[in-house]
Amino acid sequence: MADSKCKYSLFFISVVGGATVTAMFLPRGAAALLFYPRAQYLDYDFWNNVSHLRVMWVPLETMDRGSNVSIVIDRIAQALAHVEHFGHGPR
């Protein structure tokens, strides 16, 4: 049986909704970057209580301007720094 690629992942980037269920299988210390439509906190309570992941939220509407892509880059850099500092992540 082939190893699951999910266990080697550090990031999961998605829009909130049904497809985010895959993030539950990420290893301890991985980060989930979730885009959400303003005033629609789909799955907010669930994902903020998943203790083995670092969940970060970005408003979906901010991504229609190219200059706001830096938000995503900053969040990914934060997650990488966390993994480097604390050593949590895929083994």
FENQUIDA-V630741 format. One record per pair of residues at least 4 apart in sequence whose ideal C-beta (glycine too) atoms are under 6 Angstrom apart, sorted by sequence separation. I is the first residue (numbers start at 1). J is the second residue. D is the distance in whole Angstrom. If there is no record, write none. Layout:
<<I,J,D> <I,J,D>>
This chain:
<<16,20,6> <26,30,4> <43,47,5> <81,85,6> <82,86,6> <14,19,6> <14,20,5> <62,68,4> <83,89,4> <47,55,5> <23,32,5> <12,23,4> <58,71,6> <12,26,6> <9,26,6> <16,34,5> <6,25,5> <56,75,5> <7,27,5> <10,30,5> <11,31,5> <12,32,5> <13,33,5> <15,35,5> <16,36,5> <9,30,6> <32,53,5> <36,57,6> <38,59,6> <30,53,6> <31,54,4> <32,55,5> <33,56,5> <34,57,6> <35,58,5> <37,60,5> <38,61,6> <28,52,4> <17,42,6> <35,60,4> <16,42,4> <16,43,5> <26,53,6> <33,75,5> <31,79,4> <29,88,3> <28,88,6> <29,89,5> <27,90,5> <10,89,6> <8,90,5> <7,90,6>>
